């Protein structure tokens, strides 16, 4: 059974400091755990009830590097950040940073996105539209936060997440740089791109001046109502649907 020391170790992964120190993160819930076990992600622990292991044990066999921790439902509640972990929790290794930032390909650049739910949804949007790289500014939320992982619904397995000062990246990305802005041209009138980098700004402050200065094109989503703006994650989905070739 899972030990008290292991419970303590896993609980520390709920914090950014704990994740950074251990190089590990949580992926929680039946569907997400089964998807992680079906991937090539390196897994340190699988904590699960005996009932869950009896049904899904064959998946765990694909990860001989993982330590299986049989756990009671109350143990899972102690280590999970969710109210109902649904039988299993995976503790996986945070991938090492890429040696180089991407060039000449579709990218999202996130300027201080702070809400974990927004960040997770943006990762999910990128995954849906086949955008394989997201560059997060230093002020953007931790992409390995359990809430981000849950909202991304498997996007972490297919989208490469980078961290960089955005002006440094944008000056060398090798593509046109588009910025979502209420002052931009109607997205329906934008030219088509074979590859581009799209900047999404902070939920309340938008894109910072120094990052906006790196954009070659400003684009906006036309609206008909009285709302001041769109949610950052919603806006990213609409823009990607209009920009990325089908």
C-alpha positions as CSV (number, residue, x, y, z in Angstrom):
1,X,0.0,0.0,0.0
2,X,1.0,3.6,-0.5
3,X,3.1,4.8,2.5
4,X,2.8,8.0,4.5
5,X,6.1,9.2,3.1
6,X,4.9,8.7,-0.4
7,X,1.6,10.5,0.3
8,X,3.6,13.4,1.7
9,X,5.9,13.4,-1.4
10,X,3.0,13.4,-3.8
11,X,1.0,16.1,-1.9
12,X,4.0,18.4,-2.3
13,X,3.4,18.3,-6.1
14,X,0.3,20.5,-5.7
15,X,2.6,23.5,-5.4
16,X,4.8,24.9,-8.2
17,X,7.8,24.8,-5.8
18,X,7.2,21.1,-5.1
19,X,6.9,20.3,-8.8
20,X,10.1,22.2,-9.7
21,X,12.1,20.5,-6.9
22,X,10.9,17.0,-7.8
23,X,10.6,17.4,-11.6
24,X,7.2,15.7,-11.4
25,X,3.6,16.5,-11.9
26,X,0.1,15.0,-11.3
27,X,-2.3,13.7,-13.9
28,X,-5.6,12.8,-12.3
29,X,-8.8,11.0,-13.0
30,X,-9.7,7.8,-14.8
31,X,-9.8,9.1,-18.4
32,X,-6.6,11.1,-18.1
33,X,-4.7,8.4,-16.3
34,X,-5.6,5.8,-19.0
35,X,-4.4,8.3,-21.7
36,X,-1.1,8.9,-19.9
37,X,-0.6,5.1,-19.5
38,X,-1.1,4.8,-23.3
39,X,1.5,7.4,-24.0
40,X,5.3,7.3,-24.0
41,X,5.5,9.8,-21.1
42,X,7.8,8.6,-18.3
43,X,5.8,7.8,-15.2
44,X,7.3,7.6,-11.7
45,X,4.2,6.4,-9.8
46,X,0.7,5.0,-10.5
47,X,-1.4,5.3,-7.4
48,X,-4.7,3.4,-7.8
49,X,-7.3,1.4,-6.0
50,X,-7.2,-2.4,-6.3
51,X,-10.4,-2.3,-8.2
52,X,-9.0,0.1,-10.8
53,X,-5.8,-2.0,-11.1
54,X,-7.8,-5.1,-11.8
55,X,-9.6,-3.4,-14.7
56,X,-6.7,-1.4,-16.1
57,X,-3.6,-3.3,-15.0
58,X,-2.7,-4.2,-18.6
59,X,-2.1,-0.5,-19.3
60,X,0.3,-0.2,-16.4
61,X,2.3,-3.0,-17.9
62,X,3.3,-0.6,-20.7
63,X,5.3,1.4,-18.1
64,X,7.8,-0.9,-16.4
65,X,9.6,2.1,-15.1
66,X,6.5,3.1,-12.9
67,X,6.1,2.1,-9.3
68,X,2.6,0.8,-8.7
69,X,1.1,2.1,-5.4
70,X,-2.1,0.3,-4.4
71,X,-4.2,2.8,-2.6
72,X,-7.5,3.1,-0.7
73,X,-10.0,5.6,-1.9
74,X,-9.2,7.8,1.1
75,X,-5.5,7.7,0.2
76,X,-6.3,8.9,-3.3
77,X,-8.4,11.8,-1.8
78,X,-5.4,12.8,0.3
79,X,-3.0,13.0,-2.7
80,X,-5.3,14.3,-5.4
81,X,-6.2,17.9,-6.0
82,X,-9.6,16.8,-7.2
83,X,-12.7,16.0,-5.1
84,X,-13.1,12.7,-7.0
85,X,-9.9,11.2,-8.4
86,X,-11.9,8.3,-9.9
87,X,-9.7,5.5,-8.9
88,X,-6.2,6.5,-10.1
89,X,-3.5,9.2,-10.1
90,X,-0.4,9.3,-12.2
91,X,2.8,11.0,-11.1
92,X,4.8,11.7,-14.3
93,X,8.2,13.3,-15.1
94,X,8.2,16.9,-16.4
95,X,9.9,16.8,-19.8
96,X,13.3,18.4,-20.0
97,X,13.2,21.8,-21.8
98,X,13.9,21.6,-25.5
99,X,17.5,22.5,-26.5
100,X,16.2,25.1,-29.0
101,X,13.0,27.1,-29.4
102,X,10.9,26.2,-32.5
103,X,11.3,28.0,-35.8
104,X,9.3,28.3,-39.0
105,X,6.2,26.6,-37.7
106,X,2.8,27.3,-36.1
107,X,3.2,28.5,-32.5
108,X,1.1,30.2,-29.8
109,X,2.9,32.8,-27.7
110,X,1.3,33.4,-24.3
111,X,1.9,36.8,-22.7
112,X,1.3,36.4,-18.9
113,X,-1.8,34.1,-19.1
114,X,-2.5,33.6,-15.4
115,X,-5.6,31.5,-15.0
116,X,-4.8,27.8,-15.0
117,X,-8.1,26.9,-16.6
118,X,-7.5,29.4,-19.4
119,X,-4.0,28.0,-19.9
120,X,-5.2,24.4,-20.0
121,X,-8.0,25.3,-22.5
122,X,-5.5,27.1,-24.7
123,X,-3.3,24.0,-24.7
124,X,-6.4,21.9,-25.6
125,X,-7.2,24.3,-28.4
126,X,-3.7,24.1,-29.8
127,X,-3.9,20.3,-29.7
128,X,-7.2,20.4,-31.6
129,X,-5.9,22.6,-34.4
130,X,-2.6,20.8,-34.6
131,X,-0.4,23.6,-33.3
132,X,2.5,21.7,-31.7
133,X,4.3,24.5,-29.9
134,X,3.3,26.9,-27.2
135,X,5.8,29.5,-25.8
136,X,4.9,30.8,-22.3
137,X,6.3,34.0,-21.0
138,X,7.9,33.8,-17.5
139,X,4.8,35.4,-16.0
140,X,2.4,32.8,-17.5
141,X,0.9,30.2,-15.1
142,X,2.8,26.9,-14.5
143,X,1.8,24.6,-17.3
144,X,2.2,21.6,-15.0
145,X,-0.3,22.8,-12.5
146,X,-2.8,20.0,-11.9
147,X,-5.6,22.3,-12.9
148,X,-3.9,23.1,-16.2
149,X,-3.3,19.4,-16.9
150,X,-6.9,18.6,-16.2
151,X,-8.2,21.4,-18.5
152,X,-5.9,20.5,-21.3
153,X,-7.4,17.0,-21.5
154,X,-4.3,15.3,-22.8
155,X,-2.8,18.2,-24.7
156,X,0.4,18.0,-22.7
157,X,1.1,14.7,-24.4
158,X,1.1,16.2,-27.9
159,X,1.9,20.0,-27.5
160,X,5.4,21.0,-26.7
161,X,5.5,23.6,-23.9
162,X,8.4,26.1,-23.9
163,X,9.2,29.0,-21.5
164,X,11.0,32.1,-22.8
165,X,11.1,35.8,-22.8
166,X,8.7,36.5,-25.6
167,X,10.6,39.3,-27.4
168,X,13.6,37.0,-27.6
169,X,11.6,34.3,-29.2
170,X,9.4,36.5,-31.4
171,X,12.5,38.1,-33.1
172,X,13.8,34.7,-34.2
173,X,10.7,32.6,-34.7
174,X,11.0,32.8,-38.5
175,X,7.3,33.4,-39.1
176,X,4.9,36.3,-39.3
177,X,3.9,37.4,-35.8
178,X,0.2,38.0,-35.2
179,X,-1.2,39.7,-32.1
180,X,-4.8,39.4,-30.9
181,X,-5.9,43.1,-30.4
182,X,-9.2,45.0,-30.4
183,X,-7.4,47.5,-32.7
184,X,-6.4,44.9,-35.3
185,X,-7.9,44.1,-38.7
186,X,-10.9,41.8,-38.9
187,X,-9.7,38.3,-38.7
188,X,-12.0,37.4,-41.6
189,X,-10.0,39.6,-43.8
190,X,-6.5,38.4,-42.8
191,X,-4.4,36.7,-45.4
192,X,-3.7,33.0,-45.2
193,X,-0.5,31.7,-43.6
194,X,1.4,28.5,-44.0
195,X,2.9,29.1,-40.6
196,X,2.6,31.9,-38.1
197,X,3.0,32.8,-34.4
198,X,-0.1,34.1,-32.6
199,X,0.3,36.1,-29.4
200,X,-2.5,35.9,-26.8
201,X,-2.3,38.4,-24.0
202,X,-3.1,38.6,-20.3
203,X,-6.7,38.2,-19.3
204,X,-7.1,41.7,-18.0
205,X,-4.1,43.7,-19.4
206,X,-3.8,42.2,-22.8
207,X,-0.5,42.1,-24.6
208,X,2.4,44.1,-23.1
209,X,3.8,47.0,-25.2
210,X,7.2,45.3,-25.5
211,X,5.6,42.1,-26.8
212,X,3.1,43.9,-29.0
213,X,6.0,45.8,-30.7
214,X,7.2,42.5,-32.1
215,X,4.0,41.8,-34.0
216,X,3.8,42.3,-37.7
217,X,0.0,42.1,-37.9
218,X,-2.8,42.9,-35.4
219,X,-6.0,40.8,-35.7
220,X,-9.3,41.1,-34.0
221,X,-12.5,39.0,-33.7
222,X,-15.4,41.2,-34.8
223,X,-18.3,41.3,-32.3
224,X,-21.9,42.5,-32.4
225,X,-22.8,42.7,-28.7
226,X,-21.8,45.0,-25.8
227,X,-19.2,42.7,-24.1
228,X,-15.9,44.5,-23.6
229,X,-13.8,41.5,-24.8
230,X,-13.6,37.8,-25.1
231,X,-12.1,35.3,-22.7
232,X,-8.5,34.6,-23.7
233,X,-9.0,30.9,-24.2
234,X,-12.1,31.4,-26.2
235,X,-10.4,34.0,-28.4
236,X,-7.5,31.7,-29.0
237,X,-9.8,29.0,-30.3
238,X,-11.7,31.3,-32.6
239,X,-8.5,32.8,-34.0
240,X,-6.9,29.4,-34.6
241,X,-10.0,28.2,-36.3
242,X,-9.7,31.1,-38.8
243,X,-5.9,31.0,-39.2
244,X,-4.7,27.4,-39.2
245,X,-5.3,25.7,-42.6
246,X,-7.8,22.8,-42.3
